Amino acid sequence: MRQIEDIPAGEESDADVLRRLMRARYSCRAFRPDPVPEETIRRIVDTARWAASWSNVQPWDELIVTRPETTARLSAALLAEAEAHPEIASDIPYPESYPAPNMARRREVGFGLYAALGIAREDRAARHAHHLKNFRFFGAPHVALLSVPRALGPYGVLDIGAFVSSFLLAAQAEGVATVAQAALAQHARVIRAAFDLPEDRDFVCGISFGYALPEDAANRFRSTRIEPEALFRFA
């Protein structure tokens, strides 16, 4: 690896590139229908596969990436399930509650997004309609679907999180927009049936991806982050 002093003036260091990618990426909630070239998708996966995992178990080895026609069929099935059975039926239980600081951040992003979209807090119909966009993948032509061997327990899910983060950054580097979607896990049985997932794997989440519609109000919204001074301490 080059040392900082070896980098020509005006050229970004690896640290600068990573910082820029991290700050530029956001959860895209409005996509163009144009498919991503499959060679680009292969490069994204090729980069993301270098994510760290516990004892190098690499539990993302059943990754599924949909083509546009499959994305459309899956969307129709998820929408039908969401309307018929709105209750959460995830393989991995959702949190029963959120501690105070986490709940505050969750509310901030939810209320902030609704405000950006012009949806009033009391407008339940509009909020429900926006929620259903999760199952349309916000118009994305592709979704990456991640499951984990049940036997690996929480550490396997932790590894999947590392892969998700790597996938998001690899896509950003390729000019591809993304949104990680835990909402898809609410109807895991639809995904299990559509792709014949092995019984010993739990569905974790999806990553919808494609090319962003930057002019959409949803894509002008940005969530905040905790300042460094507030999130860690030296000991």
ABEGO torsion letter per residue (X at the ends): XBBAAABBBGBBBAAAAAAAAAAABBBBABBBABBBBAAAAAAAAAAAAABBBBGGAGAAAABBBBBAAAAAAAAAAAAAAAAABABBBBABBBBABBBAAAAAAAAAAAAAAAAAAGBBAABAAAAAAAAAAAAAGGGBABBBBBBBBAAAEAAAAAAAAAAAAAAAAAAAAAGBBBBBBAAAAABAAAAAAAAGBBAABBBABBBBBEBBBAABAAAABBBBBBBAAAABBBX
